[in-house]
Amino acid sequence: MTPTKARVGINIDGRSIGPGCPPYIIAELSANHNGDLNTALLLVDKAVDAGADAIKIQTYTADTITLPSDEPEFQITSGLWAGRTLHDLYEWAHTPWDWHQALFDHARARGITMFSSPFDATAVDFLDDLGVPAFKIASFEAIDLPLIRYVASKGKPMIISTGMADQDEIAEAIAAARGAGCKDLVVLHCVSGYPAPPADYNLATMTDMAARFDVLTGLSDHTIDNTTAIASVALGGVIIEKHLTLDRTGGGPDDSFSLEPGDLMALCRDARTTWEAVGRIDYGRRSSERENVKFRRSLYFTQDVNIGETITPDMVRSVRPGYGLAPKHLDEVIGSITTQAIHKHTAVRRDMFAAPDTTSSASEGNKT
């Protein structure tokens, strides 16, 4: 399979993302502002302090995402938001559009990238006018191919989350993005449970998705700790997205399955440590091992040996430290002739011995 540009890597707001780059950590603000702009601005600060690469918001209104209906199919009857209608939930959870400029300005001032998930074409245009460096397609919108095509037409990097999408739907979403001109794409494996149990994640799917669709992959993680997200880095994930809150017990729509600032800081640290540990294929000696060569075995002379002597088994042993020839060369050493005088307890080197001169012995035999 020939890698596309996306598999080689993408760039968002000057930050390279892909193979050979540390994982890109996105703090999802989502509804965790709980209706307070000052809380939203403080969450930006907390994302910066934790070491996140980006903070993401969501751009919709209740009326752009659903209908104000009380019909049964619009009622939420289980889970965190049971008892509300869809319209009630999104009226409660949305980030007011008149906050966006203040949020983007604050993010720029703090030196962190901000972008958003649009949920309809009006949100796409609004965000594009704000100069967002990238767009995110939320999991439940992964089947909205017209929306994906419209976002792709803006010519900016895209991240598509795949919660609830099956293999065919993921293929359709990727094809829609690429067909509409998206050159820089990352697809996030996701489970749309709030919270989601780690066992539901089946992270092997992420590596299969990367190979099957020839895309960079990452993880949108709704588990309540960092274990799953960190494991995704070891499987090649280049992006991690986690929700951020000031207080998990705050009572907001997404608080209960979000990370608090200290947890996000730990995620940023541990994900990057994992990336460093995965590293590259390397069978050579590591810098941390160099001083330990004295604990390896090698060949050493056990006694003084004169120049021109035949080396016998009692003259050489395999011992620690490891500064001499490896023990596998013992058969070459035994029976060879020393080329110099050797002091006992000296490491065996190749320049200290030579093979016996069998040619001269054969000539002497022919004369008799």
Secondary structure as UniProt FT lines:
FT   HELIX           5..8
FT   STRAND          10..12
FT   TURN            13..14
FT   STRAND          15..17
FT   TURN            19..20
FT   STRAND          24..28
FT   TURN            30..35
FT   HELIX           37..50
FT   STRAND          54..59
FT   HELIX           62..65
FT   HELIX           72..74
FT   TURN            80..83
FT   HELIX           86..93
FT   HELIX           97..99
FT   HELIX           100..110
FT   STRAND          113..118
FT   HELIX           121..130
FT   STRAND          135..137
FT   HELIX           139..141
FT   TURN            142..143
FT   HELIX           145..152
FT   TURN            153..154
FT   STRAND          158..161
FT   TURN            163..164
FT   HELIX           167..179
FT   TURN            180..181
FT   STRAND          185..190
FT   HELIX           198..200
FT   HELIX           204..213
FT   STRAND          216..221
FT   HELIX           227..234
FT   TURN            235..236
FT   STRAND          239..244
FT   TURN            248..249
FT   HELIX           255..257
FT   HELIX           261..278
FT   HELIX           287..295
FT   STRAND          298..301
FT   TURN            307..308
FT   HELIX           313..315
FT   STRAND          316..319
FT   HELIX           327..329
FT   HELIX           330..333
FT   TURN            334..335
FT   STRAND          337..338
FT   TURN            344..345
FT   HELIX           350..352
FT   STRAND          353..354
FT   HELIX           358..367
//
